[in-house]
Amino acid sequence: MADEDWDIPEHLQPDPTEHGFDLDQAYRAVVGLRSQVPPDAFTARVLGTEREGSGVLIGDGLVLTVGYLVSEAESIWITTAEGRAVAGHALAVDQETGFALVQALGKIPLKPAVLGDSEKLKIGAATVMAAAGGRTHAVAGKLVARQPFAGYWEYLMEDALFVAPAHPSWGGAGLFGPDGKLVGIGSLILQQGEEGRRLDLNMVIPVHQLTAVLDELITQGRRSAPPRPWLGLYATEDEEGISVASLAPGGPAEAAGLRNGDRVLAVEGTAISELADFWRAIWAMGQAGVNIHLQVGRGKSRRDVTVTSADRVQFLKRPRLH
């Protein structure tokens, strides 16, 4: 649900004369999302129990959004720009891309957005990033970069989109390309550059990461391929390499004896210094359940640790159908 107490400054809002498509039609496809998550949910400690953002209608009552808004939700409400509220059900949360699908449990009489070709979107292309709430909640911007993005929560997007200026309500917001088609869903806000010359960017998940698995997510609720191995650790990267920032309670890494502050030196005997390479090395070992051999630095000592990986989904509450 959109928060009516804020507006994008007028000079950052899209100018209809500078876009060759119907901006209002794009805005109408963007809906508000509000979810309630049980206090004992696995993600509640990090993401909270009340979550709010946006999503984009891409089919008959089918809303595409970012996974963290609806993961483990026991209730979801979808709100249109006209104020119509409809209950929704988390149809799928894809751990690999970070996308989620929400199915409305009532009629949403709106025209869905059309999925665009995000693979062909070029640096410098004009974009519109829209959160729920219409024109005053939209930002005109440009694609400024596309490159891999590694997240501390065992996440890697090999071809992430980065747009500027940043949207202040990015979660689940729709990114529309020069032709008015949907090319991505907002995920994060990042800061680039030094203080005084800082540029705020939105990291956007491109829709071409969705198309190959969309039918599986709709019909099965998840990919048909075996799940990736998950360690249950949050890692950071600095000049000295990879360190463990924290551990998922009850997760595989905690069970194997890893501790906060440990430094990950190698995976299966191969030295690791970058976060993206760490996740790639883990996933290259096979599917969830495989043993992962890490060399870990703790203080002045080094030790070998074997982590029996798991399927992350098994730690999450399953969505409850209304």
C-alpha positions in Angstrom: 0.0 0.0 0.0 1.4 3.4 -0.9 2.2 5.9 1.8 0.4 9.1 0.8 2.5 11.2 3.1 5.4 11.4 0.7 5.9 12.5 -2.9 8.8 12.4 -5.3 10.1 16.0 -5.9 8.4 17.3 -9.1 11.7 17.8 -11.0 12.4 14.1 -10.6 9.0 12.9 -11.7 8.7 11.7 -15.3 7.7 14.3 -17.9 5.0 12.8 -20.2 6.4 14.8 -23.1 9.8 13.0 -22.8 8.4 9.5 -22.9 7.0 7.7 -25.9 4.5 5.6 -24.0 1.4 6.0 -21.8 2.9 6.7 -18.4 -0.5 6.5 -16.7 -1.0 3.0 -18.0 2.3 1.9 -16.5 1.5 3.5 -13.2 -1.9 1.7 -13.0 -0.1 -1.7 -13.3 1.9 -0.9 -10.1 0.1 -1.9 -6.9 0.8 -1.6 -3.2 1.7 -4.7 -1.1 1.4 -5.1 2.6 2.3 -8.3 4.3 2.1 -9.7 7.8 4.7 -12.3 8.9 4.5 -14.4 12.1 6.9 -13.4 14.9 8.5 -16.9 14.9 9.2 -16.8 11.2 12.8 -17.5 10.1 13.1 -14.1 8.4 11.2 -12.1 11.0 14.4 -11.2 13.0 16.1 -9.6 10.0 13.1 -8.4 7.8 10.5 -7.7 10.5 6.9 -8.9 10.7 5.2 -6.0 8.9 6.5 -5.3 5.4 5.3 -2.8 2.8 6.2 -2.1 -0.7 5.1 -2.4 -4.3 4.5 -5.0 -7.0 3.6 -5.0 -10.7 0.6 -6.7 -12.2 1.9 -9.0 -15.0 -1.1 -11.3 -15.6 -4.6 -12.0 -14.4 -4.3 -11.1 -10.7 -0.6 -12.1 -10.9 1.8 -9.7 -9.2 5.5 -9.7 -9.6 7.5 -8.3 -6.7 10.7 -8.7 -4.6 10.9 -11.8 -2.4 11.7 -10.2 0.9 8.3 -8.4 1.0 6.3 -11.6 1.1 8.6 -14.4 2.3 6.8 -16.4 5.0 3.8 -14.0 4.9 0.6 -15.3 6.6 -1.4 -12.5 5.1 -0.9 -10.2 2.1 -3.0 -7.3 0.9 -2.8 -5.8 -2.6 -4.0 -2.2 -3.1 -4.6 -0.6 -6.5 -4.2 3.1 -7.3 -7.9 3.5 -7.0 -7.8 2.3 -3.4 -9.3 -1.2 -4.1 -7.8 -3.7 -1.6 -7.7 -7.4 -2.4 -6.2 -10.3 -0.4 -3.3 -12.1 -2.0 -1.4 -15.4 -1.7 2.4 -15.8 -2.0 2.5 -18.1 -5.0 6.3 -18.4 -5.2 9.4 -16.9 -3.7 12.4 -17.7 -5.9 15.6 -17.8 -3.8 17.9 -17.6 -6.8 16.7 -14.4 -8.4 15.0 -12.7 -5.4 11.7 -12.4 -7.3 8.3 -13.4 -5.8 4.9 -13.9 -7.3 1.7 -13.0 -5.5 -1.7 -14.2 -6.7 -4.7 -12.0 -6.0 -7.6 -13.9 -4.4 -10.1 -11.4 -5.9 -10.5 -9.6 -9.2 -8.1 -6.8 -10.1 -9.7 -5.1 -13.2 -6.5 -3.6 -14.5 -4.4 -4.1 -17.6 -1.1 -5.9 -16.8 2.3 -4.6 -17.7 4.1 -6.2 -20.6 7.4 -7.8 -19.8 10.2 -6.2 -21.8 13.6 -7.3 -23.1 15.9 -6.4 -20.2 18.8 -8.2 -21.8 18.9 -5.5 -24.6 18.6 -2.5 -22.3 21.7 -0.4 -22.9 23.6 1.8 -20.5 22.2 5.3 -20.7 18.7 4.1 -21.6 15.9 6.3 -20.2 13.9 4.5 -17.4 10.9 5.2 -15.2 10.9 3.6 -11.7 7.4 3.6 -10.2 6.2 2.6 -6.8 2.5 2.3 -5.9 0.7 5.6 -5.9 0.9 7.0 -9.5 2.9 9.8 -11.0 4.0 11.4 -7.7 5.6 8.1 -6.7 7.6 7.7 -9.9 11.2 8.7 -10.7 12.6 9.4 -14.2 16.1 8.1 -14.5 18.7 6.2 -16.6 20.4 2.8 -16.6 23.9 3.7 -15.4 25.4 0.2 -15.0 24.8 -3.5 -15.4 27.1 -5.9 -13.6 27.2 -8.7 -11.1 25.9 -8.0 -7.6 26.8 -10.2 -4.6 24.6 -9.9 -1.4 25.8 -10.9 2.0 22.8 -13.3 2.4 24.1 -15.9 0.0 22.8 -14.1 -3.1 24.3 -13.3 -6.5 22.7 -11.6 -9.4 25.1 -12.0 -12.4 23.5 -9.3 -14.5 21.9 -6.8 -12.1 20.6 -3.4 -13.4 21.6 -0.2 -11.6 19.6 3.0 -12.2 19.9 6.6 -11.0 18.6 8.7 -9.4 17.6 6.3 -6.8 13.9 5.8 -5.8 13.3 6.2 -2.1 10.7 3.5 -2.0 12.4 0.9 -4.1 11.1 -2.4 -2.7 9.1 -4.1 -5.4 8.9 -0.9 -7.6 8.6 -1.5 -11.3 11.3 -0.4 -13.7 10.0 0.5 -17.1 12.2 0.9 -20.2 12.0 3.4 -23.1 9.2 1.4 -24.7 7.0 1.4 -21.5 7.5 -2.3 -20.9 8.5 -3.8 -17.5 12.3 -4.5 -17.4 12.9 -5.1 -13.7 11.8 -5.0 -10.1 13.5 -2.8 -7.5 15.5 -4.6 -4.8 18.0 -2.3 -3.0 19.4 1.1 -2.7 23.2 1.4 -2.8 25.7 4.2 -2.4 28.6 4.7 -4.8 31.5 7.0 -4.5 33.1 8.9 -1.6 31.4 11.3 0.8 30.6 14.6 -1.0 30.5 12.9 -4.3 28.1 10.1 -3.4 25.6 8.7 -5.9 22.6 6.7 -4.7 21.6 3.9 -7.0 18.8 1.3 -7.1 19.8 -2.3 -7.8 17.1 -3.8 -10.0 16.5 -7.5 -10.7 16.0 -7.8 -14.5 13.0 -9.6 -15.8 15.0 -11.8 -18.2 16.0 -13.7 -15.1 12.4 -14.6 -14.6 11.2 -15.7 -18.1 12.8 -19.1 -18.1 11.3 -20.2 -14.8 8.0 -18.2 -14.8 5.8 -21.2 -15.8 7.4 -23.4 -13.1 7.0 -20.8 -10.4 3.3 -20.4 -11.3 2.5 -24.1 -11.6 4.8 -25.6 -8.9 5.6 -22.7 -6.6 9.4 -23.2 -7.1 11.9 -24.2 -9.7 12.0 -27.8 -10.8 15.8 -27.9 -10.6 17.3 -29.1 -7.3 17.9 -26.3 -4.8 21.3 -24.8 -4.4 23.3 -25.6 -1.3 22.8 -23.0 1.5 25.1 -22.5 4.4 23.1 -20.1 6.6 25.7 -17.4 7.0 26.0 -13.7 6.3 29.3 -12.8 4.8 31.1 -9.5 4.1 34.0 -8.6 1.8 36.8 -6.2 2.7 40.4 -5.7 1.7 41.4 -8.7 3.6 38.9 -11.1 2.0 35.7 -12.7 3.3 34.5 -12.7 6.9 31.5 -14.1 8.7 29.3 -11.2 9.9 26.6 -13.4 11.5 25.0 -16.8 11.4 21.5 -17.9 10.8 20.2 -19.5 14.0 20.1 -23.2 13.7 21.6 -23.1 10.2 24.2 -25.4 8.7 27.2 -23.0 9.3 26.3 -22.6 13.0 25.9 -26.3 13.4 29.3 -26.8 11.9 30.9 -24.6 14.5 31.5 -21.4 12.5 31.6 -18.2 14.5 31.0 -14.5 13.9 34.3 -12.9 12.8 35.7 -16.1 11.2 37.5 -15.4 7.9 36.8 -17.8 5.0 40.1 -18.4 3.3 39.3 -21.2 0.8 36.5 -23.4 -0.5 37.4 -27.0 -1.4 41.1 -26.0 -1.3 40.7 -23.0 -3.6 41.5 -19.6 -2.2 38.6 -17.1 -2.0 38.8 -13.4 -1.6 35.7 -12.0 -3.3 32.1 -12.5 -2.2 30.8 -13.3 -5.6 33.4 -16.1 -6.1 32.5 -17.4 -2.6 28.9 -18.0 -3.6 29.8 -19.4 -7.0 32.2 -21.9 -5.4 29.5 -23.0 -3.0 26.9 -23.5 -5.7 29.3 -25.3 -8.0 29.5 -28.1 -5.4 26.1 -29.5 -6.4 22.7 -29.4 -4.8 21.5 -28.8 -1.2 22.8 -31.4 1.2 26.3 -31.6 -0.2 29.2 -31.2 2.2 31.2 -28.0 1.7 34.8 -28.0 3.0 36.0 -24.6 4.1 39.4 -23.4 5.3 38.7 -20.8 8.0 40.9 -18.3 9.8 40.1 -17.6 13.5 42.5 -15.3 15.2 46.0 -16.5 14.4 44.9 -20.1 13.7 43.5 -21.8 10.6 41.2 -24.7 10.7 39.2 -26.9 8.3 35.5 -26.9 8.7 32.9 -29.1 6.9 29.5 -27.7 6.5 26.6 -29.9 5.5 24.6 -27.6 3.3 20.8 -27.4 3.3 17.8 -26.2 1.3 17.1 -22.7 2.5 13.4 -23.1 1.9 13.1 -25.9 4.5 13.8 -23.3 7.2 11.0 -21.0 6.0 7.3 -21.1 6.9 5.2 -22.1 4.0 2.7 -19.5 2.8 -0.8 -20.1 4.1 -3.7 -20.0 1.6 -6.6 -17.8 2.8 
